[in-house]
C-alpha cells in the first residue's frame, strides 16, 4: 500500500475521533476556544512526533524561508476558518450531516490544484472524485429533497453554506500545505511534512490564540480547566494532521482528499455510537457510494 494511502486512511480515523471530542467541548466553551485547544495542545505532540521520527529514521530539519512561512501561515489560516465553519454547521443539522457538507472539499481542491498547481488526473480519477462527493451529498440531502428546486433551496440553508465554506477553506489549506512541503529542502518528504505540522500549529496557536485573547478573554481559563479532554483533542489533531500532511507531501492534494472521503464511514460510526445519533438506511447507501468513488480514484491513480 502506498504511504499516502495508508496515511490518508489513518488521517480520516484520527480526524473523525478528534471532531467528535471537539463537538463535546463545544458544550463547555465557545467555537473559537474549542478550536484553539487542537493547536495549543497539538504543538508538543507534533514535536514528539518529529523527535521520534528523527530517532527512528534519522535525517535533519530544513531551514525555513519566508516563502515557506507564508505558505504555512496561509495553510494554518485556512484550517482555522474551515474548522470554525465546520463546528458552526453542527449546530444546524447534526454532526454527520455537517461533516458531509464539508466533503465537497475534494472537488474544490481538485479544481484549485488543477489551476494553481497543474495537478491533472485521468478520467477515472475525476469520476471517482465526483462519485465520492456525490455520496456525501446524498447523505446530506436524502429524505430532505424531492426535486431540483428543493436541492437549490437546500444549498442556501445555513448548514449548507457553512459546510461549503468549510470545504473551500480546507481545500485552500491543503494546497498551501503541499506547497509548503515542496518549498523546503530535504529528501525525506515525510520529515518535511512533520516539520511543517509543528510550524503550522505554532502559527495557528498564535493567530487564533491572539484573536481569542482580544475577543473572548474570559474563555482563556477554560482552555486549561478542561486540560484532560483538551489534551486528547490536541493529540488526536496532531496525529491526524501529521497523516494528512504526509499524504499531501507524497501525492496530489485532490487524490488525498478523495481517498479521505472514507472519513464519512468513521463519521457515521462515531455519530451512532459516540454521539448517539440515529443511523438511517440512506446513510448506509451513501457510505457505499463514497467507498465506490474512492475505489475509482485508486484505480485511476
MOVENFEN-V897110 format. One record per pair of residues at least 12 apart in sequence whose C-alpha atoms are under 7 Angstrom apart, sorted by sequence separation. I is the first residue (numbers start at 1). GAP is how many residues later the second one is. D is the distance in whole Angstrom. If there is no record, write none. Layout:
# MOVENFEN-V897110
[[I/GAP/D] [I/GAP/D]]
This chain:
# MOVENFEN-V897110
[[22/12/6] [86/12/7] [181/12/6] [86/13/7] [181/15/7] [107/22/7] [265/22/6] [106/23/7] [107/23/7] [264/23/7] [262/28/7] [104/29/6] [261/29/7] [262/29/6] [103/30/6] [103/33/7] [259/35/5] [100/36/5] [101/36/7] [258/36/6] [100/37/7] [100/39/7] [101/39/7] [100/40/6] [255/42/7] [97/43/5] [197/44/7] [197/45/6] [35/48/7] [194/48/6] [35/49/7] [193/49/7] [32/52/7] [193/52/5] [31/53/6] [193/53/5] [31/56/7] [190/56/5] [193/56/6] [101/59/6] [190/59/7] [104/60/7] [108/60/6] [189/60/6] [98/61/7] [102/61/4] [189/61/7] [101/62/5] [102/62/5] [105/62/4] [109/62/5] [113/62/7] [101/63/6] [104/63/6] [105/63/6] [108/63/6] [102/64/6] [103/64/6] [98/65/6] [102/65/4] [105/65/7] [93/66/6] [105/66/5] [92/67/6] [177/68/7] [181/68/6] [89/70/5] [178/70/5] [178/71/6] [89/73/5] [88/74/7] [89/74/6] [86/76/6] [85/77/5] [86/77/6] [85/78/7] [175/78/6] [174/79/6] [85/80/7] [86/80/6] [85/81/5] [83/83/7] [82/84/4] [81/85/7] [82/85/7] [82/87/5] [81/88/6] [82/88/6] [79/90/7] [78/91/5] [79/91/6] [78/92/6] [78/94/6] [79/94/6] [78/95/5] [75/97/7] [76/97/7] [75/98/4] [74/99/7] [75/99/7] [75/101/5] [74/102/6] [75/102/6] [72/104/7] [71/105/5] [72/105/6] [71/106/7] [71/108/7] [72/108/6] [71/109/5] [68/112/5] [68/115/6] [68/116/7] [64/120/7] [62/122/6] [62/123/6] [62/124/7] [76/124/6] [132/126/7] [73/127/7] [76/127/7] [77/127/7] [72/128/5] [76/128/6] [129/129/6] [132/129/7] [73/130/6] [119/133/7] [142/140/7] [139/143/7] [50/144/6] [109/144/7] [110/144/5] [139/144/6] [50/145/7] [109/145/5] [139/147/5] [106/148/6] [138/148/6] [136/150/6] [46/151/7] [47/151/6] [106/151/5] [135/151/5] [46/152/5] [106/152/5] [135/152/7] [135/154/5] [136/154/7] [43/155/6] [135/155/5] [132/157/6] [133/157/7] [43/158/6] [131/158/7] [132/158/4] [42/159/7] [43/159/6] [131/159/7] [132/159/7] [132/160/7] [132/161/4] [39/162/5] [131/162/5] [132/162/6] [100/164/7] [129/164/6] [39/165/6] [40/165/5] [128/165/4] [39/166/5] [128/166/6] [128/168/5] [129/168/6] [36/169/6] [128/169/5] [96/171/6] [125/171/6] [36/172/6] [96/172/6] [124/172/6] [125/172/4] [36/173/6] [124/173/7] [96/175/6] [125/175/4] [95/176/7] [124/176/5] [125/176/6] [122/178/6] [33/179/7] [32/180/7] [33/186/7] [37/186/6] [29/190/7] [33/190/7] [41/190/6] [45/190/6] [42/192/4] [46/192/6] [29/193/7] [37/193/6] [41/193/4] [42/193/6] [45/193/6] [40/194/7] [41/194/7] [38/195/6] [39/195/6] [42/195/6] [38/196/4] [42/196/5] [37/197/6] [38/199/6] [22/211/6] [21/212/6] [18/215/5] [18/218/5] [18/219/6] [14/222/6] [15/222/6] [14/223/7] [14/225/7] [15/225/5] [14/226/5] [11/229/4] [11/230/7] [11/232/5] [10/233/7] [11/233/6] [8/235/6] [7/236/5] [8/236/6] [7/237/7] [7/239/7] [8/239/6] [7/240/6] [4/242/7] [4/243/4] [4/246/6] [4/247/6] [16/247/7] [8/248/6] [12/248/6] [12/250/7] [13/250/6] [16/250/6] [8/251/7] [9/251/6] [12/251/4] [16/251/6] [8/252/6] [13/253/6]]
